[in-house]
Every structure is written in structure tokens, then in C-alpha cells.
């Protein structure tokens, strides 16, 4: 009997050992760096991120998910059994080394690490300190109708405070309307549409701009009170692309006493009801926007450029081999999104050389984040 138990135990141990040994996934990834080893290291990190992708989506919230990426990927070598270089070489355009890897990842270790990190109570603090500390969000109150509340009303300030607190909780740097007025004077009060707001946020080197509007209406009830109805609207735009990526709205109503104080108090109560829900939803979308894996691109802007030269610029991009998309084109202005793993400085340098070689007279005027601006000398249409 004892011998049978020993044999069964050994068999079980062997099966567990073989199972854990066989639990491996193979991932193909491309790495890029200034040296061959740096490219390999980055390729391994990309492979780990790919392997983590499905786990993060299905098992964790956005905030924790991004932190798990950061914590596990930083120790990526510990989850790799081996790797093979499938192809390698130096990119003549970006002057960086590229490798294509086949990476064998220990699935068992990776899942265990994922579970351990999910239980770690230090998630939140580490996430705040490492993930978004350089991201800047500009918050602007922009009335849309005659029913919108004044910016200094109790309800509006309640919502603004909620947005600031929630974004600060995730480590974002927040610019509020009062700060904009201090920096920009009356120019901040003249923001009347989304395009102007995005441009102001760009000038303040923002990554996103949040537009807040809060309208309220009321009507008397038969018993001498007032029915107050209010709608809160929060919109978030990516400052780099101008894309609307979050549009959150909620409304509610309440009964309140008459008089200025009674009405303001009623609207403030509505703000406390709908505000947290709206703000949580908004911030989740902002966090998602700046934490998930997205296609990398650089925005090339050409101002004062003739239609003929616009065609020549597109031909240059085709010759370089970059994938691109015309984001905006009007008159003597063209905005192009270039999809590239290269950093904006490298893209700027390559584009500057190509423009000069093609005899196109453009001056690099400005570079802010992933936006690179070139100025021409064309003044007609």
C-alpha cells in the first residue's frame, strides 16, 4: 500500500512538472533600439505585453491593468524561456536597429505573476507615481446654451473639483479654468467652440482637453416649490489629433424651495448625484486612452504650402515608406498622421532632409510632443 502511494505521488509530481514545463506560448515581436541588444530587450518587452494583453482585458480594471503591464514587463526576462532572432538589421531611415524575435514565454509563471500583482495593495500608489505624471489635462468650462449655469456657481465648481480630484488621483497634471485665466488673461474667456479650446490646450502642451457644460431649468410646482432639472455634459478631446474620444452625459431632477439660494442648492444636489458617475466614466476613458497599446504616430503639419507642394509631400512620404493618413487638409494647410515606431525627433530629422533634397523650402517651426510643424512661404490659394 505504502509503495503504491509513493509511486502515485511520484507520478503526480512528474505530471505537474511536465505540465508546468510544457505551458509555454510562442510570440513573435519586433524590437527597436540604438543597439542590437537594446532592440532585443525591447522586443522581449513587446512580446510580454502581447502575452499579457488578453489577461489584462479579461481580469483587471484599466488602472490596475496598466500597472500590471509596467510591473511585469519591467521584469520581462524572468518570464522568457528562450528567444530566437528571426531577422535583424539597421533601418537606414531612422538610424535605429530592428530585430524580429520569436519569444518562448513561460505561461505558468506569467499567470502566477499576474495573480500576485493583482493582490498587491501598493497597486494604486505605484500606478499614480509612474504612469501619468507627465500627462497634462486642460479642463475648460464652456457654456453651450442660454440655460448653462455660470462658471462660479456652486454646482459647476462641484463638478470641476470632482474632475480635478479624480485626475489627480491617477497622477495627471491638471490645468483648471482659473489657471488658464491667470496664464492667458482674457484669451481664456473667449473660448467659444471646441476648435478654439483644443488650440488653447495645445499651446499649453496639454495631452487632452475636457470641456464641461452644465445647464439647468426649473418650473414651479402646485405646492409652492420648484422642480429643477439639470444636465451635465463632459467631453474629452485628444489634443494631438483633435479626436473626440469621450462624451459623457447625465441628467437628474429634484424638488427645492424658491429663491436664489434654494435654486442653487437644488442644482448643487443634482451635481452631487450625477457628477461622480459622469466623472468616473470620463476619467476611465481618459486613463484607457493613455494607457492601452495604441498605434504610434507623429503628426506632421505643413503651413503655407501650395497644392502642388502638398502632392509632392505625399510623394515623399510614399518614397520613405511610412504609412500615413491625411487628418486635415484645407487651403494652404495640411495635417498628416505618420504611423511610425520612430520618435518625433527622428521623424522630424528625416522629413527635414527629404524636403531639402527635394528642393522644397520649409522651415521646421515648432515641435510639441508628437506634433511637428513646418512652415512654407506660400501665401495664395
N, C-alpha and C positions, 0 to 999 in steps of 0.2 A: 504493500500500500504506500509506504513511505517513498519507495523507489518510483512509483507511478506519479506521486505528487511532484517529486524532483524533476522528472522528465517533462511533466506538463508545464512546470514553472519555467524550465529552460526553453521549452518550445515557445511559450508565450513571450518570454524576453527576446528570443531570436526574432519572432514575428514583429514585435514592436520595434526592434532595432532596424529590421529590414524595411518596415513601413516608413519609419522616420527617415531612413536613408533614401527611400525612393520618392519621397514627397518633395519634388523639385519642379520648378517651372522654368521654361526657357523663354527669354525675352530678347528681342532684337532692338537695339537702341543706337542712336548716333550721338557722339560726344564731340565737343569743340573746345579748343583751348589754345594758349600761346605755345605750348609744348606738347609733345606726344603723350607724356604721362598725364598732363593736365586734361587733355582730351579724353583719355581713357577713364580717369577719375570722374569726369563729368558724365561720360557715357554710362558708367555704372550707376551714378545717381539718377539719371534719366530712367534706367531700367527698373530701379527700385520704385520710382514714382509711378511708372506704368503698372507694376505689380500691385502697388498699394491702391491704385485708383478705384477698383471695384469694391475693395474692403471699406474704404473711407466713405464712399457714396452710400453704401447699404447699412453701415453700422454706426456712424457717428454724425454729430451735428457739424455744421460748417466750421465753427470756431475751433472745436476740438480736432476736427479733421485736418485743418491746415497745420495745427501744431504737431499732430502725429507725423505728417509729412516731414516737417522740419526736424523733429527729434530723431525719427528713424532714418531718414535719408542722410543725416549728418553722420550716422554710424553705418553707412551702407555696406562697407566692406565686410562687416560681420555677418551679413546675410547672403553673401555670394560664395558659392562653392567653387566656381571657376568661370572663366570667360575666354572667348576666342575672338581675335581681331579678324574680321571678315574682309575689311577694306580700309585703307588709310591713305592720307596724302595731305598736301598743303593747298589751301584754297588761294589761288593767285589774286582773287579779287579782295577778299577780306584779310589776307595775310595771316590766317589762323589755321591750325592743324585740325583735321577732322578724322574721326575713326568711326567705323561701323562695327559694332560688337554683337556677339551672341553671348548672353549672360545667363548662367545657370544659377537660379536663386533658390535658396532653401525655404520652401513654402511653410514648413513646420515652424522654423524659427521666426519667420516674418509674422505669422499669425499670432504666435505667443507674444512677440514684442508688441504687437498691436493691442492685444488684450491687456497687457501690463500697463502700457502708456495710457489706455483709456481709464484705468483705475487711479492714475496718479493725480492727487489733489492739487498739484502745482501747475496743472494744465493752464488754467486761466491766467495766472500771473505771468508765466513764461510766454504765453501767447501775446499778451499785451506788450511785453518788453521787446519781443523780437520781430513781430510780423508787420505792423503798420505804423511804426514810429515815424517814418518819413513820408507817410501819405497825408496829403493835405486836402481837407474838405471845406469848401466855402458854402456857408448857409445864408440864403438870401430870402427875406420876406417880400413877396411880390403879389400885391392885390390884383385880382383879375376882374372883379365886378364891383359895382357900387355898394354891394352888400358886405364886402370884405371888412373885417374888423381893423381898426388902427393898429399899427405895429406895437405901440406901447400899451395895448390892452392886456389885462391880466391873463386872458385865455391864450393869446399869441405868445406871450412870454413864457407861459407854462409849457407850450409845445416846443419852443426854441430851447428851453432849458432841458427838456427831455431828450431832444436830439443831441445837444452838446454832451450831456452826461453819458448817453449810450455810446456815442462815437469815441469819447474819451476813454470809456471802459475798455474798448478794443485797441486803444493806443493811437487813434487817429489824431492828427493836429487839426483843430477846428478853428475856422475864421467865421465870426458871427457878424451880423449886420452892423453892430456898434463899432466893431474893429474896422470894418470896411470904411465906414464914415470917417473914422479917425485917420485912416491911411489915405483915403481918396477924397475926403471932403464931400462936397455936394454931388460929385460924379456918381457916388453910390446911391444917391436918392433918385437918380434919373434912369434907373434900370426899369425898363417898361416891358421888355419881352425876353424870351428865352435866349435869343442870339446874343443880346447885349450882356445878359447875365453870364453866359458861357465865356464871352470875351473878357469880361472883368475877372472871372476865375482864372483864365489863362494868364492874365497879366500878374496875378498874384501867385503864379506857379502852382495852382491847385490841380489835383487829380480828378476831383469830382465836384460838382456844384449841386446843392439841394435847394429847390425852390419851394417855399412854403406859402400856402394861401389858406385862409380860414374865413368863411363867410357865415353870417347868421341872420335870421329873420325872426319876427315874432308877431303874434296876434293875441288879442285879449280873449279870455275865456268868460263864460257866463257867470262865474263866481267871483270875478274881480281880479283874477290872477292873469298871468301871461304864459302862453305856450311858446317856448323858444326852440327853434330848430337850427342846427349848425352843421356845416360840412367842412371837414379838414382834408386838404389835398397836399400830398408830398410827392415831388418829382425829383429824380436824380439823373444827372447827365454826366457822361464821361467827357471830361474837358478835352482830352486829346482828340477824340473823334466827333464829339458833339452828339453822340448817340444817347437817346433816352433809354435807360436800362432799368428804371424803377418808377412805377406810377401807382401810388398807394392812396386810397381814398376811403373815408369812413364818415358816417353821419349819425346823429343822435338827436334826441329832443328831451326837454324837461319842462316842468311847471315851476314858475318862480313868481315872486312878488314884483310889483311895478316899481318905477323909479330907476335912476341910473345905477345905483348900487345893486339893486335886485336883479336887473338885467345882466349886468357884468358878472355877478355871482353865478347866475344860471348858466351863462356861456362857459365860465371857468369850470363849472361842474361837468359840463359836456366834454371839455378839453381833457379833464382827468379820466373820463370814461374812454374816449376814442383815441386819445393821444398815445398812451402806452402801446396799444395794439398796432396803430399805424407806424409808430417809431420803430418798434421791434421788427415789423415786416420790412420797413425801409432799410434798416441797418443790416438785416440779414442779407438783403440783396446787394448792399454795398460791400459787405465782407465777402460774399460769394464772388462779386465782380473782381475783387483784387486779390483773391486767394486761390482760385481754381486755375488749372492749367489752361492757358489760352494761347492762341496763335500769336507769336511775337511779330510786331510790325513797327515800322518807323514811318511817320507822316512827313512827306516832302511837300513843302508849299512853295509855289513859284508865283511871285507877284510881278506885275508889269511885264507880262510875257505875251508875245504876239501869237495868234492862232497857228501860224506856220511853225513857230518855235515850240509850241505845245506838242505838235505832232512829232517834231524832232526829239523832244524829251522822251516821249513814249517809245520811239525807236531805240533810243539809248538804253532804256530800261530793258527792252527786249534783247538787245545785244549783250547786256550784262548777264541776263538770265534770271533776274529777280521776278518773282510773282508779285503782281501789284493789282490795285483796284483804284479806279478814279472815284474818289469820295465826293468831290465837288468841283465843278467847272463852270465858271461864269465870266464872260468878258475876257479880261486880261489876267485872270486869276485861275489857278488850277491847284487842287489839293489831291495828293496821291498817297495811298497807303501801300507801303512796300513791305511784303512779308519776308522777313529775313532773321536768321539767328544772330546776325552781326549786331553789334551795339550801334547806337545812333552816331557816335563819333566816327566809326569805321564807314558807315553808310555815307555820311557827310563827306568824308575824305575821298571816297571812291567817286561819288557824284561830282564833286568839285573838279577832279582830274578829268573825268569824262566830258564834262561841259567845256572845259578849257580846250581839250583835244579836238572837240567838235566845232570849235570856233564860236561857241555860244557865250555871250557876255552876261554872266550872272555873278553877283556878289553874295557870298554867304552872310546873311544879315543877322540871323539870330538862331540860337538853339536852346530850347527849353524842354527838358525831359526827352520824350521821343519825337518831338516836333522840330524839324529842321527847315528854316526859311531861307529862300534865295530871292534876291531882288534883281529884276532886269531893268531895262531902260525904255521899254515900250510904253507909249502914252496914248496911242489911238485905240480904236475898236474895229 
